[in-house]
Amino acid sequence: MADILHWALAVSNAVFLLALLLSYRQTVSTACLRIYDLAADLLGTNSLLALYALALIYLWYSIQQLRKTVGATDDSRRKRYVPYYDANGKLRAYVRASGRPRSSTRSAESEPLPTAHTSAAPPAQPPTFSQSPPYAEIDAADFVWDGWPSRVLRLRLSNEDLVRFGNLGIFWALERLPGGSGGSLNAKTAAKGKLYRGKCYGALTCEVSGCSRALVIMPETNPRGLSHQLQVPCVCGEPLKHIPCGVECTASVYRAGAVFLHDGEHHHGRYTHTLRASAGVGLRVVELSGNDWVSLVPKKVRFADLGSPGRPSTAASGECLVEDADLDTSSDRESTAVVDEQDDAGPAELDDAELDEAERAEMDGDPDANMPESGAQEDTCGSA
């Protein structure tokens, strides 16, 4: 619209000048002839022609400089925002580009578009605890929970185990997933328990495979945050890249404890660093701390009668995996926890073939296992 107005103004000015010259053509022509004769007498014809040539050259040079200035302005306007697309090719947002890379940021225009997990596609159905994939049954009493679950496994936990494992405190960056409908924390079997699900968002690493720093950075679990993270260079100065993952973990919590499922191997390393915002600096790379975790199961579940949560550890004594860790305190990631107790997410129907004989007998003898008894729900969960 602005270009059209500029052209209209230029044309109107030209028409006005032409009309003015035509109205006073006799006066203008007489004045021009007198000026020309005077200049020719003083300078000579050749000198006057040379002045004309210099004036034309200056005019041509000015036009070229103006064209470059206008082109640079248009380029800067076009580079101010760059589009961001999700994995399905849908436009999600326009991200501000900051020009050439600086000490702490770099241009988003040079970034490969991140293939992030989004909720644009229909959500996957909750798992049914079926025999495929073949989950390896593990006894929680002999299992050391370090906060980095991997491989295909099925873990049955008592209430004490659930608290000892920090309500399944996980360092992986988890995207919240819906858990279906129904389900109760007061159910007598895992088949009727309340379901909590998360999907690993992958990792950020240097684009240079031989980077001496070998950083594995925790990503944000939303496209906007991830796109901003990808504008921060590696400490070596090279760009960062996003490695998608998608491995899911699920916990079905019921009256006696929980059943935890983990459905695959993470093909990226454990996080060594994270990106945190600093006043006046923006995002900066800092080492991963013991507070950079979230509980797959909300902390308030069962803590009222079983005490405070434990922590991911590397030994049965509870030695913290990361130095100076304090997993009992609130962390930045916990403010954006993967799950929320107020969510209505619950489990889908479980496969009877996966349940043990005691659970099947219990369900056959108690068809109302999923219905909480009066006051039992409050006694189980405690007040928030």
Secondary structure, DSSP 4 states (H G I P E B T S, - for coil): -HHHHHHHHHHHHHHHHHHHHHHTHHHHHHHHHHHHHHHHHHH-HHHHHHHHHHHHHHHHHHHHHHHHHHHHHHHHHHHSEEEEE-TTS-EEEEEE--SS--SS---GGGSPPP----SSSPPPPPP---SSS-PEEEEGGG----S---EEEEEEEEHHHHHHTTTTEE-S-EEEE---S---TT-SSGGGSEEEEEEE--EEEESSTT-SS---BPPPSSHHHHHHHTTSPPTTSSPEEEE----EEEEEEETTEEEEEEEE---SPPP-EEEEEETTTEEEEEE--TT--EESS-TTTTHHHH-S----BSSTT--BSSTT--TTS--TGGGG-S--TTS---PPPPPGGGS-HHHHHHHHH-TTTTSPPTTHHHHHH---
